[in-house]
Amino acid sequence: MDLRGTGGPLVRCLLEQGQARPGPAGVGLGTGEEGRLVPAAGVRGVRLWTIGALRRGNLLETTAAAEIRAQAAEAAGAVREALAVPRASRPAAAGSG
C-alpha cells in the first residue's frame, strides 16, 4: 500500500503531523515489532498501533488471515502492557483497608 498521495484523511493527518512516517520504500507505515507506529524524526510518538496492509513496508507478508490474527494478538498484548498501571499506584477501593 503506497501512501504517497493517499486520500485517507486519518493516514494523511498522521503523516502530516509526524505521528507516523512512511514504511521502507514508501510502502505502508513505519512500525515497530509489535505494530506500534514509528513517528517522524524529532516527534514524540503517541500510543498508536496498526495491523494488516499498513504494516506491509516492514512485514512483506501481511495479507493472510493467519498473519493478521497473529499481528492483532501481538498488538493487543502491547496495548495492554502500555496501558497497565502498577497495582501499587492504584487508589484503594472504597471501604477497604
C-alpha positions, 0 to 999 in steps of 0.5 A: 500500500503506497501512501504517497498521495493517499486520500485517507484523511486519518493516514494523511493527518498522521503523516502530516503531523509526524505521528507516523512516517512512511514504511521502507520504500514508501510502502505502508507505515513505519512500525515497530515489532509489535505494530506500534507506529514509528513517528517522524524524526524529532516527534514524540510518538503517541500510543498508536498501533496498526495491523494488516496492509499498513504494516506491509513496508516492514512485514512483506507478508501481511495479507493472510488471515493467519498473519493478521490474527497473529499481528492483532494478538501481538498488538493487543498484548502491547496495548495492554502492557502500555496501558497497565498501571502498577497495582501499587499506584492504584487508589484503594477501593472504597471501604477497604483497608 
